[in-house]
Amino acid sequence: MYRSEISKPQLENPNLIERLVVIILPNYFYEYESVLQHLVKEKFGIVEKSVKNFKPEDVLEWKSADLESQDIWGFSDRLSDGPCMLLLCQRANAFIEMTGVARYHNAIANRFVELKKQ
């Protein structure tokens, strides 16, 4: 996901419509329909929705790029684990609102992963 830096008054401007790409990783503990319903409930417009199977060579460029953070390495490995859902969403203050949605669904997915390990 790419986000340009903008000032706080612009960030909280309800007239500024932001678009972002949401990637739901191929984790069997994410419920795609639940995520979609949550996005609609939070007034995200879903402009486009698709499913993509990333191959290891698709994400190889990311791993070879000179990135500030190497967190992308683990992320890129997870992308090629299976089908990912890609959503192009839009709304005012999209990045702020997406934080809550992502935290909620990541927490659920992580709980299922922990239960599976037991």
N, CA and C atoms as a LAMMPS dump frame, in Angstrom:
ITEM: TIMESTEP
0
ITEM: NUMBER OF ATOMS
354
ITEM: BOX BOUNDS ff ff ff
-5.0000000000000000e+02 5.0000000000000000e+02
-5.0000000000000000e+02 5.0000000000000000e+02
-5.0000000000000000e+02 5.0000000000000000e+02
ITEM: ATOMS id mol type element x y z
1 1 1 N 0.859 -1.169 0
2 1 2 C 0 0 0
3 1 3 C 0.902 1.227 0
4 2 1 N 0.574 2.187 -0.803
5 2 2 C 1.364 3.41 -0.903
6 2 3 C 0.561 4.565 -0.341
7 3 1 N 1.205 5.394 0.423
8 3 2 C 0.543 6.583 0.966
9 3 3 C 1.522 7.74 0.917
10 4 1 N 1.106 8.825 0.309
11 4 2 C 1.965 10.004 0.3
12 4 3 C 1.767 10.757 1.606
13 5 1 N 2.777 11.49 2.006
14 5 2 C 2.688 12.268 3.236
15 5 3 C 1.861 13.525 2.99
16 6 1 N 0.897 13.757 3.855
17 6 2 C 0.09 14.973 3.768
18 6 3 C -0.049 15.557 5.16
19 7 1 N -0.361 16.83 5.231
20 7 2 C -0.434 17.501 6.528
21 7 3 C -1.703 17.107 7.281
22 8 1 N -1.696 17.303 8.593
23 8 2 C -2.819 16.913 9.439
24 8 3 C -4.14 17.568 9.024
25 9 1 N -4.186 18.879 8.715
26 9 2 C -5.466 19.45 8.279
27 9 3 C -6.019 18.773 7.017
28 10 1 N -5.139 18.419 6.096
29 10 2 C -5.601 17.71 4.903
30 10 3 C -6.059 16.306 5.259
31 11 1 N -5.328 15.661 6.165
32 11 2 C -5.633 14.293 6.545
33 11 3 C -7.031 14.171 7.128
34 12 1 N -7.457 15.171 7.877
35 12 2 C -8.765 15.118 8.528
36 12 3 C -9.841 15.849 7.733
37 13 1 N -9.586 16.141 6.488
38 13 2 C -10.536 16.829 5.628
39 13 3 C -11.568 15.824 5.116
40 14 1 N -12.858 15.982 5.483
41 14 2 C -13.873 15.021 5.049
42 14 3 C -14.143 15.067 3.547
43 15 1 N -13.657 16.096 2.871
44 15 2 C -13.861 16.193 1.425
45 15 3 C -12.744 15.537 0.622
46 16 1 N -11.692 15.115 1.302
47 16 2 C -10.569 14.47 0.631
48 16 3 C -10.87 12.973 0.516
49 17 1 N -11.126 12.53 -0.681
50 17 2 C -11.415 11.114 -0.901
51 17 3 C -10.105 10.416 -1.25
52 18 1 N -9.775 9.424 -0.455
53 18 2 C -8.549 8.663 -0.67
54 18 3 C -8.911 7.303 -1.247
55 19 1 N -8.044 6.804 -2.073
56 19 2 C -8.187 5.446 -2.592
57 19 3 C -7.023 4.62 -2.072
58 20 1 N -7.298 3.382 -1.744
59 20 2 C -6.242 2.501 -1.289
60 20 3 C -6.532 1.086 -1.739
61 21 1 N -5.477 0.322 -1.86
62 21 2 C -5.606 -1.087 -2.211
63 21 3 C -5.498 -1.889 -0.924
64 22 1 N -6.484 -2.728 -0.685
65 22 2 C -6.498 -3.602 0.48
66 22 3 C -6.175 -5.004 -0.015
67 23 1 N -5.216 -5.636 0.617
68 23 2 C -4.858 -7.009 0.264
69 23 3 C -5.239 -7.897 1.437
70 24 1 N -6.128 -8.841 1.183
71 24 2 C -6.461 -9.832 2.204
72 24 3 C -5.585 -11.04 1.899
73 25 1 N -4.662 -11.305 2.799
74 25 2 C -3.672 -12.356 2.583
75 25 3 C -4.322 -13.729 2.515
76 26 1 N -3.642 -14.686 1.884
77 26 2 C -4.178 -16.042 1.776
78 26 3 C -4.05 -16.782 3.1
79 27 1 N -4.875 -16.409 4.032
80 27 2 C -4.885 -16.997 5.364
81 27 3 C -6.284 -17.557 5.55
82 28 1 N -6.382 -18.826 5.79
83 28 2 C -7.702 -19.443 5.863
84 28 3 C -8.506 -18.977 7.071
85 29 1 N -7.907 -18.175 7.931
86 29 2 C -8.602 -17.685 9.111
87 29 3 C -9.247 -16.324 8.887
88 30 1 N -9.013 -15.703 7.729
89 30 2 C -9.732 -14.475 7.383
90 30 3 C -11.028 -14.879 6.704
91 31 1 N -12.118 -14.274 7.114
92 31 2 C -13.394 -14.527 6.457
93 31 3 C -13.635 -13.376 5.492
94 32 1 N -13.458 -13.655 4.211
95 32 2 C -13.541 -12.608 3.19
96 32 3 C -14.855 -11.834 3.262
97 33 1 N -15.965 -12.556 3.385
98 33 2 C -17.273 -11.883 3.412
99 33 3 C -17.409 -10.98 4.633
100 34 1 N -16.864 -11.41 5.748
101 34 2 C -16.912 -10.597 6.961
102 34 3 C -16.118 -9.306 6.78
103 35 1 N -14.957 -9.403 6.14
104 35 2 C -14.143 -8.211 5.88
105 35 3 C -14.894 -7.267 4.944
106 36 1 N -15.483 -7.812 3.884
107 36 2 C -16.239 -6.983 2.938
108 36 3 C -17.402 -6.278 3.627
109 37 1 N -18.148 -7.007 4.449
110 37 2 C -19.276 -6.399 5.172
111 37 3 C -18.798 -5.294 6.104
112 38 1 N -17.678 -5.518 6.767
113 38 2 C -17.135 -4.517 7.686
114 38 3 C -16.738 -3.25 6.923
115 39 1 N -16.113 -3.42 5.759
116 39 2 C -15.729 -2.263 4.944
117 39 3 C -16.952 -1.457 4.513
118 40 1 N -17.997 -2.144 4.089
119 40 2 C -19.228 -1.456 3.668
120 40 3 C -19.862 -0.75 4.862
121 41 1 N -19.863 -1.415 6.015
122 41 2 C -20.421 -0.81 7.237
123 41 3 C -19.675 0.471 7.606
124 42 1 N -18.367 0.491 7.371
125 42 2 C -17.547 1.664 7.676
126 42 3 C -17.554 2.678 6.532
127 43 1 N -18.475 2.492 5.602
128 43 2 C -18.707 3.425 4.486
129 43 3 C -17.546 3.506 3.493
130 44 1 N -16.86 2.389 3.307
131 44 2 C -15.86 2.312 2.249
132 44 3 C -16.578 1.97 0.955
133 45 1 N -16.249 2.679 -0.087
134 45 2 C -16.737 2.302 -1.404
135 45 3 C -15.776 1.29 -1.99
136 46 1 N -16.287 0.168 -2.442
137 46 2 C -15.436 -0.839 -3.068
138 46 3 C -15.531 -0.622 -4.571
139 47 1 N -14.47 -0.058 -5.123
140 47 2 C -14.433 0.315 -6.533
141 47 3 C -14.209 -0.917 -7.403
142 48 1 N -13.319 -1.783 -6.954
143 48 2 C -12.995 -2.976 -7.733
144 48 3 C -12.567 -4.086 -6.788
145 49 1 N -12.892 -5.316 -7.154
146 49 2 C -12.555 -6.477 -6.331
147 49 3 C -12.045 -7.571 -7.263
148 50 1 N -10.932 -8.184 -6.894
149 50 2 C -10.425 -9.3 -7.694
150 50 3 C -9.637 -10.251 -6.801
151 51 1 N -9.397 -11.433 -7.318
152 51 2 C -8.61 -12.44 -6.615
153 51 3 C -7.384 -12.726 -7.474
154 52 1 N -6.233 -12.802 -6.823
155 52 2 C -4.992 -13.044 -7.572
156 52 3 C -4.162 -14.086 -6.846
157 53 1 N -3.631 -15.004 -7.616
158 53 2 C -2.658 -15.96 -7.101
159 53 3 C -1.272 -15.445 -7.453
160 54 1 N -0.565 -14.934 -6.464
161 54 2 C 0.797 -14.457 -6.689
162 54 3 C 1.735 -15.653 -6.728
163 55 1 N 2.621 -15.653 -7.684
164 55 2 C 3.642 -16.69 -7.769
165 55 3 C 4.899 -16.147 -7.088
166 56 1 N 5.766 -17.036 -6.609
167 56 2 C 6.991 -16.547 -5.953
168 56 3 C 7.776 -15.558 -6.81
169 57 1 N 7.798 -15.777 -8.121
170 57 2 C 8.543 -14.85 -8.986
171 57 3 C 7.854 -13.493 -9.097
172 58 1 N 6.52 -13.449 -8.835
173 58 2 C 5.799 -12.172 -8.862
174 58 3 C 6.282 -11.227 -7.765
175 59 1 N 6.644 -11.788 -6.622
176 59 2 C 7.031 -10.956 -5.484
177 59 3 C 8.548 -10.867 -5.31
178 60 1 N 9.283 -11.525 -6.18
179 60 2 C 10.742 -11.521 -6.086
180 60 3 C 11.325 -10.121 -6.212
181 61 1 N 10.722 -9.287 -7.063
182 61 2 C 11.215 -7.915 -7.223
183 61 3 C 11.142 -7.144 -5.914
184 62 1 N 10.086 -7.369 -5.145
185 62 2 C 9.94 -6.665 -3.872
186 62 3 C 11.084 -7.023 -2.947
187 63 1 N 11.451 -8.316 -2.957
188 63 2 C 12.503 -8.766 -2.058
189 63 3 C 13.872 -8.257 -2.488
190 64 1 N 14.044 -8.003 -3.774
191 64 2 C 15.343 -7.534 -4.244
192 64 3 C 15.444 -6.014 -4.234
193 65 1 N 14.339 -5.331 -3.979
194 65 2 C 14.353 -3.864 -3.956
195 65 3 C 15.085 -3.367 -2.712
196 66 1 N 15.666 -2.2 -2.825
197 66 2 C 16.347 -1.572 -1.694
198 66 3 C 15.288 -0.849 -0.868
199 67 1 N 14.725 -1.558 0.083
200 67 2 C 13.612 -1.024 0.869
201 67 3 C 14.091 -0.526 2.221
202 68 1 N 13.371 0.47 2.742
203 68 2 C 13.713 0.986 4.072
204 68 3 C 13.456 -0.07 5.137
205 69 1 N 12.415 -0.843 4.963
206 69 2 C 12.046 -1.844 5.948
207 69 3 C 12.088 -3.224 5.308
208 70 1 N 12.649 -4.161 6.001
209 70 2 C 12.679 -5.526 5.481
210 70 3 C 11.432 -6.306 5.885
211 71 1 N 10.446 -5.629 6.503
212 71 2 C 9.184 -6.288 6.828
213 71 3 C 8.507 -6.816 5.573
214 72 1 N 8.803 -6.206 4.445
215 72 2 C 8.187 -6.615 3.181
216 72 3 C 8.604 -8.034 2.806
217 73 1 N 9.76 -8.503 3.32
218 73 2 C 10.213 -9.86 3.005
219 73 3 C 9.205 -10.894 3.477
220 74 1 N 8.84 -10.838 4.739
221 74 2 C 7.87 -11.79 5.266
222 74 3 C 6.515 -11.633 4.617
223 75 1 N 6.146 -10.391 4.369
224 75 2 C 4.871 -10.102 3.719
225 75 3 C 4.837 -10.709 2.322
226 76 1 N 5.905 -10.537 1.566
227 76 2 C 5.926 -11.052 0.194
228 76 3 C 5.899 -12.579 0.177
229 77 1 N 6.52 -13.22 1.153
230 77 2 C 6.452 -14.68 1.238
231 77 3 C 5.02 -15.144 1.47
232 78 1 N 4.285 -14.426 2.297
233 78 2 C 2.902 -14.808 2.6
234 78 3 C 1.974 -14.592 1.411
235 79 1 N 2.304 -13.636 0.546
236 79 2 C 1.471 -13.381 -0.633
237 79 3 C 1.394 -14.592 -1.548
238 80 1 N 2.473 -15.35 -1.64
239 80 2 C 2.506 -16.474 -2.571
240 80 3 C 2.002 -17.774 -1.946
241 81 1 N 1.395 -17.711 -0.762
242 81 2 C 0.864 -18.903 -0.1
243 81 3 C -0.459 -19.377 -0.685
244 82 1 N -1.118 -18.564 -1.473
245 82 2 C -2.418 -18.945 -2.028
246 82 3 C -3.113 -17.735 -2.599
247 83 1 N -4.421 -17.847 -2.854
248 83 2 C -5.136 -16.711 -3.454
249 83 3 C -5.301 -15.547 -2.475
250 84 1 N -5.05 -14.339 -2.97
251 84 2 C -5.241 -13.107 -2.201
252 84 3 C -6.434 -12.366 -2.784
253 85 1 N -7.193 -11.722 -1.923
254 85 2 C -8.252 -10.856 -2.418
255 85 3 C -7.706 -9.44 -2.453
256 86 1 N -7.862 -8.779 -3.594
257 86 2 C -7.418 -7.401 -3.771
258 86 3 C -8.644 -6.521 -3.911
259 87 1 N -8.704 -5.476 -3.112
260 87 2 C -9.834 -4.553 -3.141
261 87 3 C -9.321 -3.143 -3.359
262 88 1 N -9.898 -2.445 -4.315
263 88 2 C -9.629 -1.02 -4.468
264 88 3 C -10.779 -0.315 -3.77
265 89 1 N -10.469 0.376 -2.675
266 89 2 C -11.491 1.023 -1.847
267 89 3 C -11.294 2.528 -1.848
268 90 1 N -12.356 3.243 -1.545
269 90 2 C -12.239 4.693 -1.411
270 90 3 C -13.197 5.201 -0.346
271 91 1 N -12.808 6.283 0.284
272 91 2 C -13.638 7.018 1.232
273 91 3 C -12.817 8.17 1.788
274 92 1 N -13.47 9.079 2.463
275 92 2 C -12.76 10.158 3.151
276 92 3 C -12.019 9.549 4.335
277 93 1 N -10.82 10.031 4.583
278 93 2 C -9.991 9.549 5.699
279 93 3 C -9.828 8.026 5.684
280 94 1 N -9.599 7.488 4.515
281 94 2 C -9.546 6.035 4.342
282 94 3 C -8.458 5.373 5.178
283 95 1 N -7.278 5.978 5.236
284 95 2 C -6.177 5.337 5.953
285 95 3 C -6.436 5.287 7.451
286 96 1 N -7.044 6.337 7.982
287 96 2 C -7.362 6.358 9.414
288 96 3 C -8.391 5.279 9.734
289 97 1 N -9.452 5.211 8.944
290 97 2 C -10.53 4.259 9.207
291 97 3 C -10.099 2.816 8.945
292 98 1 N -9.212 2.609 7.989
293 98 2 C -8.773 1.253 7.667
294 98 3 C -7.985 0.637 8.81
295 99 1 N -7.335 1.447 9.606
296 99 2 C -6.56 0.935 10.733
297 99 3 C -7.429 0.105 11.663
298 100 1 N -8.597 0.616 12.006
299 100 2 C -9.503 -0.109 12.898
300 100 3 C -10.009 -1.403 12.287
301 101 1 N -10.357 -1.359 11.023
302 101 2 C -10.847 -2.555 10.329
303 101 3 C -9.749 -3.621 10.296
304 102 1 N -8.546 -3.224 9.931
305 102 2 C -7.432 -4.173 9.836
306 102 3 C -7.086 -4.769 11.201
307 103 1 N -7.03 -3.942 12.226
308 103 2 C -6.716 -4.46 13.573
309 103 3 C -7.734 -5.503 14.013
310 104 1 N -9.005 -5.227 13.783
311 104 2 C -10.076 -6.138 14.197
312 104 3 C -9.915 -7.503 13.518
313 105 1 N -9.774 -7.518 12.206
314 105 2 C -9.71 -8.789 11.477
315 105 3 C -8.371 -9.491 11.669
316 106 1 N -7.291 -8.742 11.841
317 106 2 C -6.001 -9.369 12.139
318 106 3 C -6.034 -10.049 13.499
319 107 1 N -6.688 -9.428 14.474
320 107 2 C -6.786 -10.025 15.811
321 107 3 C -7.551 -11.344 15.757
322 108 1 N -8.64 -11.378 15.007
323 108 2 C -9.418 -12.614 14.867
324 108 3 C -8.573 -13.695 14.201
325 109 1 N -7.908 -13.352 13.107
326 109 2 C -7.083 -14.325 12.385
327 109 3 C -5.954 -14.843 13.269
328 110 1 N -5.324 -13.959 14.032
329 110 2 C -4.225 -14.379 14.909
330 110 3 C -4.709 -15.293 16.024
331 111 1 N -5.929 -15.062 16.538
332 111 2 C -6.48 -15.951 17.566
333 111 3 C -6.677 -17.355 17.011
334 112 1 N -7.187 -17.459 15.787
335 112 2 C -7.38 -18.771 15.175
336 112 3 C -6.049 -19.476 14.946
337 113 1 N -5.036 -18.732 14.556
338 113 2 C -3.707 -19.311 14.345
339 113 3 C -3.179 -19.864 15.659
340 114 1 N -3.332 -19.104 16.743
341 114 2 C -2.867 -19.557 18.06
342 114 3 C -3.631 -20.799 18.51
343 115 1 N -4.938 -20.837 18.281
344 115 2 C -5.728 -22.013 18.652
345 115 3 C -5.278 -23.24 17.865
346 116 1 N -4.961 -23.043 16.62
347 116 2 C -4.527 -24.157 15.773
348 116 3 C -3.199 -24.724 16.257
349 117 1 N -2.323 -23.867 16.79
350 117 2 C -1.014 -24.312 17.277
351 117 3 C -1.139 -25.174 18.527
352 118 1 N -2.222 -24.996 19.272
353 118 2 C -2.369 -25.715 20.554
354 118 3 C -2.74 -27.154 20.368
